[in-house]
Amino acid sequence: MKNIRRWVLYSLYIIITTVFFIYHLFPSKTVKEYIAQYLCRTTADCDITIDRIKPAFPASLMFSDLHLYYLNSPLLTADEIKVTPKFSTLLRRKTTFFFKGQAYKGKIIGKIDMMEEPFSQSVLVHTNLFDIQLMDVTALQNISGQKVSGLLNGQVAYNRTEDAETINAFSQLSDLRVDLSTPILNLKSLRFRDIQTDISINNKNLIIKRCIVKGVQMDGQISGSIAIRNDIGKSSLNLTGAIKPHHLFLAGIGKGLSSIFFPKNKTGAKSLFFGVRGTFEKPSFYLK
């Protein structure tokens, strides 16, 4: 009986000591450097900074204050992300990791599949976004040049192979508000109840397959393409769309302006068809 107690105590001591040293002596700096080097080697346009990495239960890693950059522009800022491997895949060519965390006062959940072939490597990342606060997304504020607020929910799939790099994303924006730095038609802000988008990025060419807008002042839709440059502000725009104003909006801008900007179509409804060329820095709008 005494021997059993002794072995139990020894086992507990070894476990506690091992956990203590793993936690306090975890090589956070070395792991951070390895992840950054691996990311730069496999995805040349991405970069990452991590304030701290520490082990978490069970057999996971916790990343704190993580910043991911794409083409030198902020892509993701997360307070915490926990990464856990699928243990049955660790010794296989296809390795799977699950992750979840907090970002922009919302949540992100997803998984990473990494496939190792004799002469190639591929990465597939599926991400679900829940209640992301747009006000806290610095990249969006910088690119738009406006004050943007609202909630974002959606799914993003990233796939990289030796030959191509693609992103497919579906998003739903709710309670969106854009405070305009320069008023448009006497409007200082634009408000939207719901916006649904379906986009893809293939080798730095962004395709807007669908963007349907339901707003407080107007409804609309937009589609087209954006050629992404290393300097995001110089990305080329080729977009077309239509705006259908609501009656209260038309009354607010006056009968004269409404007849100029929103002529009646064949059905008698007022609408505006437009296009956007140029770049993010210097967009050029025209009416169709």
C-alpha positions in Angstrom: 0.0 0.0 0.0 2.8 2.3 0.9 4.5 1.6 -2.5 1.4 2.4 -4.4 1.1 5.8 -2.6 4.7 6.5 -3.2 4.4 5.8 -6.9 1.2 8.0 -7.1 3.1 10.8 -5.4 6.1 10.4 -7.7 3.8 10.4 -10.8 2.0 13.5 -9.6 5.3 15.2 -8.9 6.6 14.4 -12.4 3.5 15.5 -14.1 3.3 18.8 -12.2 7.0 19.5 -12.7 6.7 18.7 -16.4 3.7 21.0 -16.9 5.4 23.8 -14.9 8.6 23.7 -17.0 6.7 23.4 -20.3 4.6 26.4 -19.4 7.3 28.7 -17.9 10.2 27.6 -20.2 8.2 27.4 -23.4 10.4 28.8 -26.2 7.9 31.5 -27.3 10.5 33.5 -29.3 11.8 30.5 -31.2 8.3 29.4 -32.2 7.3 32.9 -33.2 10.4 33.2 -35.5 9.7 29.7 -37.0 6.0 30.7 -37.8 7.1 34.0 -39.4 9.8 32.3 -41.5 7.4 29.5 -42.5 4.7 32.0 -43.5 7.1 34.1 -45.6 8.5 31.0 -47.3 5.1 29.6 -48.2 3.1 32.8 -48.8 5.3 35.6 -50.0 2.7 38.3 -49.8 1.9 37.7 -46.1 3.6 38.6 -42.9 2.8 38.1 -39.3 3.7 39.5 -35.8 2.8 37.8 -32.5 3.3 39.3 -29.1 3.3 36.0 -27.2 2.8 32.3 -27.7 2.1 29.9 -24.8 0.9 26.3 -24.4 -2.8 25.8 -23.5 -4.9 22.8 -22.5 -5.3 20.3 -24.1 -2.0 20.2 -26.1 -2.8 23.5 -27.8 -1.0 26.8 -28.5 -2.4 30.2 -27.5 -1.4 33.2 -29.7 -1.9 36.6 -28.1 -2.0 40.0 -29.9 -1.6 38.5 -33.4 -1.3 40.8 -36.5 -1.5 39.3 -40.0 -0.5 41.5 -43.0 -1.2 41.0 -46.7 0.7 43.1 -49.3 2.0 45.1 -46.3 -1.5 46.1 -45.3 -3.2 44.9 -42.1 -5.5 41.9 -42.8 -6.3 40.6 -39.4 -5.7 41.7 -35.8 -6.7 39.1 -33.1 -6.6 39.5 -29.3 -6.3 35.7 -28.9 -6.3 32.6 -31.1 -6.1 29.1 -29.8 -4.7 26.4 -32.2 -5.3 22.7 -31.6 -4.0 19.9 -33.9 -6.1 17.0 -35.0 -3.9 14.3 -33.4 -4.9 11.5 -35.8 -3.4 13.6 -38.7 0.0 14.6 -37.2 1.9 11.7 -38.8 0.1 11.9 -42.2 0.7 13.9 -45.3 -2.5 15.9 -44.7 -2.3 17.6 -41.3 -5.3 19.4 -39.8 -5.4 22.2 -37.2 -8.5 23.7 -35.6 -8.5 27.3 -34.4 -10.8 29.7 -32.6 -10.3 33.1 -31.1 -11.4 36.7 -30.5 -10.9 39.5 -33.0 -12.6 42.9 -33.3 -14.9 42.1 -30.4 -16.2 39.1 -32.3 -15.3 35.5 -32.8 -13.4 33.5 -35.5 -13.6 29.7 -35.8 -12.1 27.5 -38.4 -9.6 24.9 -39.5 -6.4 24.6 -41.5 -5.5 21.6 -43.8 -1.9 21.3 -44.9 -1.1 18.8 -47.6 2.5 17.6 -48.1 3.3 16.0 -51.5 6.7 14.8 -52.7 7.2 17.9 -54.9 4.5 20.3 -53.8 2.6 21.7 -50.8 -0.9 23.1 -50.4 -2.8 24.9 -47.7 -6.5 25.2 -47.3 -8.0 27.5 -44.6 -11.7 27.7 -43.7 -12.8 30.6 -41.4 -16.2 31.5 -40.0 -16.7 35.1 -38.7 -19.2 36.0 -36.0 -20.2 39.5 -35.0 -17.0 41.3 -36.1 -17.2 45.0 -35.2 -16.2 47.0 -38.3 -15.4 50.1 -36.3 -12.4 48.2 -34.9 -11.1 47.0 -38.4 -8.3 49.4 -39.0 -7.7 48.2 -42.5 -11.3 49.0 -43.6 -11.1 52.5 -42.1 -7.8 53.2 -43.9 -8.8 51.8 -47.3 -12.2 53.5 -47.3 -11.0 56.8 -45.8 -14.4 57.0 -44.0 -15.7 56.1 -40.6 -17.4 52.8 -41.0 -19.4 50.9 -38.3 -21.6 47.8 -38.3 -21.5 44.0 -37.8 -19.9 41.4 -40.0 -20.7 37.7 -40.3 -19.5 35.4 -42.9 -17.3 32.6 -44.2 -13.8 32.8 -45.9 -12.0 30.0 -47.7 -8.3 30.4 -48.6 -6.6 27.9 -50.9 -2.9 28.0 -51.9 -1.2 25.6 -54.2 2.1 25.7 -56.1 0.4 27.3 -59.1 -2.3 29.5 -57.6 -3.7 31.4 -54.6 -7.4 31.9 -54.3 -9.8 33.3 -51.7 -13.6 32.9 -51.7 -15.7 34.8 -49.3 -19.4 35.3 -48.5 -20.3 38.0 -46.0 -23.3 39.6 -44.5 -23.1 43.1 -43.1 -25.9 44.5 -40.8 -26.6 47.9 -39.3 -23.8 49.4 -41.5 -23.2 53.1 -41.2 -20.7 55.2 -43.3 -19.9 58.7 -42.0 -18.9 60.6 -45.2 -15.9 62.9 -45.0 -17.4 64.8 -47.9 -21.3 65.0 -48.0 -23.0 63.5 -51.1 -26.3 65.1 -52.1 -26.7 66.7 -48.7 -26.1 63.4 -47.0 -23.5 63.3 -44.2 -23.8 59.6 -43.7 -25.2 56.4 -45.4 -27.0 53.7 -43.5 -27.7 50.2 -44.6 -29.8 47.5 -42.9 -28.3 44.6 -44.8 -25.5 44.0 -47.3 -24.7 40.5 -48.8 -21.5 40.0 -50.8 -20.0 37.1 -52.7 -16.5 37.7 -53.8 -13.3 35.8 -54.9 -9.7 36.7 -55.2 -7.5 34.9 -57.8 -3.9 35.9 -58.1 -4.5 39.4 -56.9 -7.6 40.0 -59.0 -10.7 40.6 -56.9 -14.0 39.6 -58.5 -17.3 40.9 -56.9 -19.7 38.3 -58.1 -22.6 39.8 -56.1 -23.2 42.7 -53.7 -26.8 43.4 -52.8 -27.5 46.4 -50.6 -30.7 47.1 -48.6 -30.5 50.5 -47.0 -32.4 53.0 -45.0 -32.1 55.7 -47.7 -31.7 53.5 -50.8 -31.2 49.9 -52.2 -28.6 48.9 -54.7 -26.3 46.4 -56.2 -22.7 46.4 -57.5 -20.4 44.0 -59.3 -17.1 44.1 -61.1 -13.4 43.6 -60.5 -10.5 45.2 -58.6 -6.9 44.6 -59.6 -5.0 44.5 -56.3 -1.6 46.3 -56.2 1.1 46.1 -53.5 0.1 49.6 -52.6 -3.6 49.1 -51.9 -4.5 52.7 -52.7 -3.3 52.2 -56.3 -5.5 49.2 -56.9 -7.5 49.6 -60.2 -11.3 49.7 -60.1 -13.7 48.4 -62.7 -17.1 48.4 -61.1 -20.7 48.9 -62.2 -23.9 49.2 -60.2 -27.4 50.5 -59.7 -29.0 52.6 -57.0 -32.8 52.7 -56.2 -33.6 55.5 -53.8 -36.4 55.4 -51.3 -39.1 58.1 -51.2 -37.9 59.8 -48.1 -34.4 60.1 -49.6 -35.8 61.7 -52.8 -37.9 64.1 -50.7 -34.8 65.1 -48.7 -32.7 66.1 -51.8 -35.6 67.9 -53.5 -37.5 67.3 -56.7 -34.9 69.1 -58.9 -31.9 67.0 -57.9 -34.0 63.8 -57.8 -35.0 64.2 -61.4 -31.4 64.8 -62.5 -29.7 62.0 -60.7 -32.5 59.5 -60.6 -34.4 59.6 -63.9 -37.4 57.3 -64.3 -36.9 54.0 -66.1 -39.3 52.2 -68.3 -41.4 51.0 -65.4 -41.7 54.5 -64.0 -39.3 53.8 -61.0 -36.5 56.2 -60.3 -33.0 54.6 -60.4 -29.3 55.5 -61.1 -26.9 53.3 -63.0 -23.2 54.1 -62.5 -19.7 52.9 -62.9 -16.4 53.4 -61.0 -13.0 53.4 -62.6 -9.6 54.7 -61.4 -8.0 53.7 -58.1 -8.9 53.7 -54.4 -6.9 56.9 -54.0 -8.4 58.6 -57.1 -11.7 56.9 -58.0 -13.6 58.2 -61.1 -17.4 57.9 -61.1 -19.6 58.1 -64.2 -23.3 57.6 -64.9 -24.6 55.1 -67.4 
